[in-house]
C-alpha cells in the first residue's frame, strides 16, 4: 500500500509515474513516519514511511482506499521535509511551488 506524495499537477499530468511513500503496519515512532489508520480508510493502524520514497507507475496504483485529513496532510508534509532534509530556508521567498 502506498500514499502518493507527488504534487497534484504531476498526478494529473501525462507523466507515467508518481512519487509514493509506502504504508506499513509497523510503527517505529520516527519523525519520518506518520501514523494513520481507520480514520483514513485503513483496516489497521499503520504508518506512512517517508524515508522509503519511490517512483511508481500510475498504472500500478489501482485501488483508492482513503484520503488524509488536512491535519494528517500537514504531518505528512513535515515528515517529508524531515526525511529530505528540507528547511524553511531551502526555498527562497516568493519561489514558485
ABEGO torsion letter per residue (X at the ends): XBBBABBAAAAABABABBBBBBBBABBAGBAABBBBBAAAGBABBBBBBAAABBBBBAAABABBABBBBAAAAAAAAAAAAAAAGBBAAABBBGBBX
